Amino acid sequence: MHIPESLQDLASSEAVQFLRRPKTITRVFEGVFSLIIFSSLLTDGYQNKMESPQLHCILNSNNVACSFAVGASFLAFLSCLAFLVLDTQETHIADTRFKTAFQLLDLILAVLWAVVWFVGFSFLANQWQHSPPKEFLLGSSSAQAAIAFTFFSILVWIFQAYLAFQDLRNDAPVPYKRSPDEGGMVLTTLPSPSATSPMNMPTTGPNSLSYASSALSPCLTAPKAPRLAMMPDN
């Protein structure tokens, strides 16, 4: 099947490659789940009872539960948008320290949001379980949807933390490892003197000292035996 060059260029473009990244796809799911929780409880999460016109939270009439879910989902959505913008500039970051700090912040926030949604899921499910049946005419489907997507948010934020940890481990600077030979004494063999080297130059006079004898260490020269001189008789 022949693919037009325009489609090939589009598939290989930087924007498409960015959208195909697992980190980007995970952030999109996080934002969508946060919007579902936010809209479900904000629109149908507050209902009035038949005997009272006052609005109450459909989760066991606990306004704290609805306020927690609405506020957390709104902040999570803003966090996803902020990190999506920062992800577009991640490839252009030249400073290694700033890039490592960004990845570490991503990991910390992902773990934090996973904990927040776990607490939120447990809290919302508990309040819904203790809600009187048929207390409100509307809103039961919205409450169930909010609780379900709170659970899904735990999974995507855990996966986001895993991806952030992988990026942090792959881009971490390799520590300098000192070799065993480094810092020690390196033994090398000196090349043998050539015929034209100063060590083999002949002496020019009887009183002149050769360069070879002066260059050698006194410890390496062999000691000479004393000579006996015969004195003539008078």
Disulfide bonds with the S-S distance in Angstrom:
Cys57-Cys66 1.77
